[in-house]
Amino acid sequence: MAIEEPLAQPVPARRRIGAPVVLGALILTLLVGGGIAAFVVSKSAGSDAPPRPGEFVVPDVARPVALFDVREADGQELTLLPANTEADALTVVLAAGTTIEALVPTTADVIAPGHWLTILGNSDPVRNFVIRHIILLQEPSAPAADGLARSPAGFVGDEVIPDKTWLPIIWGLVETVAPGEIEGATLVTLNGPDGPISVQVFAGVTLSRVASYTTAIASGDRIATRARPGTSPAAASAVLVSPQGAR
């Protein structure tokens, strides 16, 4: 007859308990040290007044986007209205040789290993996520510092989406594609930032791909470039288009 040993009670890890204390002491030391340094500098300057603060500098946007609605298109001449900043309309002609890509609707049956999926969503107060849009890159670059791959022209694909509360929440390189557990769904395994991720893509979900675009930009389209909001796209090396019929 087998005898089962009772499970031993876990022993508290002293290192885990001590770590916050050490960290707290380190922070306190740094604060005290900084206070002494400020006092010495102030006294050496012959005044007890605190040092004057430096000039305020607006921080750069981590991934800046200049987004425009196309109000009129007359051949190569575009009349644009900034869509993500307060500014006047402007008329531009894109530079010769500008690379143009578009975010266009697609279906799950085109997803294949080697592609890249970026899943956009936003969260609610109870930390649930609502999936809003899935973006497919068929020729992804290596992931950048933010973990996201880009298209050949350098776009994630969400640049032309005006609602900036829709953020990348899941992404990765497609490893396998198989029928989903529910009829009509596609089961995709991604190599995510923390390991494999299984995603079921249901029929009817908003799924788009970034593709080369040779159609003329038209009134009602939306365009984006990699620049600070409001920056004219006249000298941009690449433009991402959201055709009117794709929104």
Secondary structure, DSSP 4 states (H G I P E B T S, - for coil): ---PPPPPPPPP-HHHHHHHHHHHHHHHHHHHHHHHHHHHHHHHTT--SPPPPPPP-PPPPSS--EEEEEEEEETTEEEEEESSS----EEEEPPTT-EEEEEEE--GGG--TT-EEEEEEEE-TTS-EEEEEEEEESS-----TTS----TTS--SGGG-S-TT-EEEEEEEEEEEEE-SSTT-EEEEEEETTEEEEEEE-TTS-EEEEEE--SPP-TT-EEEESSSTT--GGG-SEEEEE-GGG-
